[in-house]
Amino acid sequence: MRQDDVGYSGAAVVSPNDSADLPRKPARALHVGASGTIVVDPADGKSSQVAIPVIAGETLRLQVKRVWSTGTTVSANSLVALYGPKVP
């Protein structure tokens, strides 16, 4: 079974922040409750401040370590970080 098929083991509301990474990082995905744009730092460390247009109800399957407040137009209460099980 692929890790993507295992599901999520936890979730936390995200408060976009320009100076701090997510408290538990990386998130395996972000669930978006409102349409707009989110600006993230992917967990791979190869790029930063990637702006992604999203629609309400979408689950963005991208591991992220930070959600930036600058440039993010989706309200903070509409973003939920999804965390996966610890893989040995």
N, C-alpha and C positions, 0 to 999 in steps of 0.2 A: 504494500500500500504506500502510495506517495504521501509525503508530509502534507501536501495541499488537501488531501482527502480526509485528514484526521479531524478537521474542524477547529474550533476556537475554545480555549479553556478559560478565558477571562476577557473583561471589557472595562474600559474606563473613559469617562467623558474627557475630551481634550480641550484644554485652554491654550489657544495659539500664543506663542511666546518667542520673541526675537532673541532672547538671551539664554534660554535654557532648553535642553532636550527634554523629551518625554520622560517622566519619572521612571517608567519601566520601558526600556527600549531594547531592541526595536519592536514596534508594533508590527504584526504580520499583515494587517490590513486596516483601513479606515472605513467606517460606515458613515455615510453622509446623509443627514436628514433634511437638507435644504440645498437648493441649486446655487451655484456661484463658482468661485475659484478658490482653490487651496494652494498654498505655497509650502512645499515640503523639502526636507533634506532626506534623500533616500539613504537607507541603512548601508548600502554598499560603499559609501564614502567617495565615490568617483564623481559625484556631481552634488551641487547644492542649490538651494532656492529654485526648485523646479515648480513652475506654475502649471496647475492642472485644472481645466474646466470640469466640473462635476454636475450631476443632476440629482435631485432629491431621491432618496431611496437607493442610491448606488453604493456598492461596496467596492472600494478601490483596493485591489489586491496587489499592494506594493508595500514592501517593508520600509518603514520610515522611522527616523530617530528624532525628528523635530518637525513641528508645524509652526510656521512663521505667522506672526500677526500682521506684519507689513505685507500687503498684497492679498491676504486671505479675506474674501468677502463673505464666506459662509459663517454664520453666527456660531460662537463658541459652543453653545449648548446643542448644536446640531452635528457635532463631530464626536465620534466614538472610536477609540483605538481598540482593536481586537487583537488579543494575544493568543498564541498557540501553546500547545503542550511542550514541555521541555523534552527535547529529543536527545537520547543518550549519545 
